Amino acid sequence: MAVLLAVLVGILLAPRRWQGAGGMHLLGEELIDGGGSARRFAHAMHSEATAIWADRRSWHLAARQSDAQSMQVESIRIDHGPFNASGVLLTRGVATIANVSARALYQLLSSAEGFAIIDPTSEPEAFSKFNERFWWRHGRLEVAEAHAPAAREFCVLNAFDDTTRTFVSKSVRHASCPGSSPYADGGPPPGGRVRALNTFALRTTPVAAEGAGGPSATLELLNYADLVGAPTIMNWINVQLFLPGLVERLRERLARA
């Protein structure tokens, strides 16, 4: 019994060691009520993602592999903005993906097949569905919704910048999805559902030319996911499972090509 108790205490306390230096900020659920607000927030989302990848404060190093399957995952505490009380950590990761160009990797991950690689619990056909689409000179820009177990739902703005090979998805408020998370003032969604939160981004950059043994690419990721319930469980999933699992599924898919 004492051993079991020690294991349980270790599981509960582990995320406290994963907080890094803290001090991070995330943009909240912006109200998207037209093309202007969608484009402004898309720009802010991409700027936020770029700043997070470039951040040089002390993050907790959650995982690092130094062989050909290299990947690094880091986590940090959010102290500012509407999500600072959630207790859910922000994660970022970087991996080298061999035998694929940065352009081809981005095209795969921004497709319906890539949608399933990112989130294997999703329905691939949902990738082509959207609640509202807006013109954006950088690429595709749309509000979409998704559903998760335990009566959870997401309302996100997806912004694909084809020039920089960057995709950002972030929770927003929109008339097609009444309500908001507890961290915004939109009230609860109808039907007893709970608005879950998401900030996810990916970017691909080339690291080798064709003449240097074939193409390869750097894949940068960031993730903040909150199902609004149990932050300890969310942190275990976000820090230990989600990003490494995504890269593992991606490499398995490329190995079959």
C-alpha positions in Angstrom: 0.0 0.0 0.0 2.8 2.4 0.9 4.4 1.8 -2.5 1.1 2.4 -4.3 0.6 5.6 -2.4 4.1 6.8 -3.2 3.5 6.1 -6.9 0.2 8.0 -6.8 1.8 11.0 -5.0 4.6 11.0 -7.6 2.0 11.1 -10.5 0.1 13.9 -8.9 3.2 16.0 -8.1 5.2 15.4 -11.3 3.6 18.2 -13.3 4.8 20.7 -10.6 8.3 19.9 -11.8 7.4 20.6 -15.4 6.5 24.3 -15.0 9.9 25.8 -16.1 10.5 29.4 -15.3 6.9 30.4 -16.0 5.9 33.9 -17.1 4.2 32.8 -20.3 1.1 34.5 -21.8 -1.5 33.1 -24.2 -4.1 35.1 -26.1 -7.7 34.3 -25.1 -10.9 33.5 -27.0 -11.3 36.4 -29.4 -14.8 37.1 -30.8 -14.7 36.5 -34.6 -17.6 38.4 -36.1 -16.3 39.0 -39.7 -13.4 38.9 -42.1 -11.7 41.8 -40.4 -11.6 40.3 -37.0 -10.6 36.9 -38.4 -7.6 38.3 -40.3 -6.5 40.5 -37.4 -6.6 37.5 -35.0 -4.9 35.2 -37.5 -2.0 37.6 -37.6 -1.9 37.8 -33.8 -2.1 34.0 -33.6 0.9 33.5 -35.9 2.9 36.2 -34.2 2.2 34.5 -30.8 3.3 31.1 -32.2 6.5 32.6 -33.6 7.3 34.3 -30.3 6.7 31.1 -28.3 9.1 29.1 -30.6 11.7 31.8 -30.2 11.3 32.2 -26.4 14.6 31.8 -24.6 13.5 31.7 -20.9 14.0 28.5 -19.0 11.5 25.8 -20.1 11.4 22.4 -18.5 13.0 19.8 -20.7 10.4 17.0 -20.8 12.0 14.7 -23.4 15.1 14.6 -25.6 16.4 11.9 -28.0 19.7 12.4 -29.7 19.6 9.7 -32.4 18.1 9.7 -35.9 14.6 9.8 -34.3 15.5 13.0 -32.4 12.8 15.0 -30.7 12.8 17.6 -27.9 9.7 18.5 -25.9 9.6 21.3 -23.4 6.9 22.7 -21.0 6.3 25.9 -19.1 3.7 27.5 -16.8 1.3 30.2 -18.1 1.2 33.1 -15.6 -0.5 35.9 -17.7 -3.7 36.2 -19.7 -7.1 34.5 -19.2 -5.7 30.9 -18.9 -3.3 31.6 -16.1 -5.7 30.0 -13.6 -6.2 26.8 -15.6 -3.1 25.0 -14.2 -2.5 23.6 -17.7 1.0 23.9 -19.1 2.1 25.1 -22.5 4.3 22.7 -24.5 6.5 23.1 -27.5 8.5 20.5 -29.5 11.0 20.2 -32.3 11.9 17.2 -34.4 14.0 16.4 -37.4 11.9 14.6 -40.1 14.0 12.7 -42.6 13.4 12.0 -46.3 10.8 14.7 -46.8 11.0 18.3 -47.9 9.6 21.1 -45.7 7.0 21.8 -48.4 5.8 18.2 -48.7 5.7 17.9 -44.9 3.6 21.0 -44.6 1.3 19.9 -47.4 0.8 16.5 -45.7 0.1 17.9 -42.2 -2.3 20.6 -43.6 -4.4 17.9 -45.4 -7.2 15.7 -44.2 -4.7 12.8 -43.8 -2.5 15.1 -41.7 -5.4 16.1 -39.6 -5.8 12.5 -38.6 -2.1 12.3 -37.8 -2.3 15.3 -35.5 -5.5 14.1 -33.8 -6.2 10.4 -34.4 -9.5 10.7 -32.5 -10.9 13.0 -35.1 -12.9 12.2 -38.2 -10.9 12.9 -41.3 -14.0 14.1 -43.2 -14.4 16.8 -40.5 -11.2 18.5 -41.9 -13.1 19.8 -44.9 -16.0 21.2 -42.9 -16.1 24.7 -41.6 -18.6 27.1 -40.0 -17.3 30.2 -41.9 -14.5 30.8 -44.3 -12.7 34.1 -44.8 -10.5 35.5 -47.6 -6.8 35.7 -46.4 -3.9 36.4 -48.7 -1.6 34.0 -46.9 -3.9 30.9 -47.3 -6.9 29.2 -45.8 -8.7 30.9 -42.9 -11.8 29.4 -41.3 -13.8 28.9 -38.1 -14.5 25.3 -37.4 -15.9 23.2 -34.5 -15.0 19.8 -33.1 -16.4 17.5 -30.5 -14.6 15.4 -27.9 -15.8 12.8 -25.3 -17.4 13.9 -22.0 -19.6 16.5 -23.7 -16.6 18.7 -24.7 -16.6 20.9 -27.8 -14.0 23.2 -29.5 -14.6 26.3 -31.5 -11.4 27.3 -33.3 -10.0 29.6 -35.9 -7.7 27.7 -38.3 -5.1 29.9 -40.1 -2.9 28.3 -42.8 0.0 30.4 -44.0 1.3 28.6 -47.0 4.2 31.0 -47.5 5.8 30.4 -44.1 4.5 26.8 -44.0 2.9 27.5 -40.7 -0.5 26.3 -39.4 -2.1 27.8 -36.2 -5.4 26.7 -34.6 -6.7 28.6 -31.6 -10.0 28.7 -29.6 -12.3 31.6 -30.4 -15.9 32.7 -29.9 -18.2 32.7 -32.9 -21.9 33.1 -33.5 -22.1 29.5 -34.9 -20.8 28.2 -31.6 -22.8 29.9 -28.8 -21.0 30.2 -25.5 -17.4 30.1 -24.4 -15.0 28.4 -22.0 -15.1 29.4 -18.3 -12.2 31.8 -19.0 -14.2 34.1 -21.2 -17.5 35.9 -20.8 -19.6 34.1 -23.4 -21.5 31.9 -20.9 -21.7 28.1 -21.1 -22.6 26.4 -24.4 -26.1 25.1 -24.7 -27.1 21.5 -24.1 -24.9 21.0 -21.1 -21.8 20.9 -23.2 -18.4 22.3 -22.0 -16.2 24.5 -24.2 -12.7 23.1 -24.3 -9.7 25.1 -25.3 -7.0 24.6 -27.8 -3.9 26.4 -29.1 -1.9 24.4 -31.6 0.7 25.3 -34.2 3.2 23.7 -36.5 5.9 25.1 -38.8 8.2 23.3 -41.2 11.6 24.5 -42.4 14.2 22.8 -44.7 17.4 21.5 -43.1 19.1 19.7 -46.0 19.1 19.9 -49.8 18.5 17.1 -52.2 22.2 16.7 -53.0 23.1 16.1 -49.3 21.5 12.7 -48.9 17.9 13.6 -49.6 15.7 16.3 -48.2 14.8 16.6 -44.5 12.8 19.1 -42.5 12.6 20.6 -39.1 9.1 20.3 -37.6 8.3 22.8 -34.8 5.2 22.3 -32.7 3.3 23.9 -29.8 0.3 22.8 -27.9 -2.0 24.0 -25.2 -5.1 21.8 -24.7 -7.5 22.1 -21.8 -10.7 19.9 -21.6 -11.6 22.0 -18.5 -11.7 19.5 -15.8 -8.5 17.9 -14.4 -5.3 19.9 -15.1 -3.0 17.1 -13.7 -4.4 14.7 -16.3 -4.2 17.3 -19.0 -0.5 18.0 -18.2 0.4 14.3 -18.3 -1.3 14.0 -21.7 0.1 17.3 -23.1 3.7 17.0 -21.8 4.3 13.2 -22.0 2.1 11.9 -24.8 0.6 14.3 -27.3 3.6 15.8 -29.2 5.8 12.6 -29.1 2.7 10.6 -30.3 2.1 13.0 -33.2 5.7 12.7 -34.4 5.7 8.9 -34.0 2.5 8.6 -36.1 4.0 11.0 -38.7 7.2 9.0 -39.0 5.2 5.7 -39.3 3.2 7.3 -42.1 6.3 8.5 -44.0 7.9 5.1 -43.6 5.0 3.5 -45.5 5.3 6.0 -48.4 
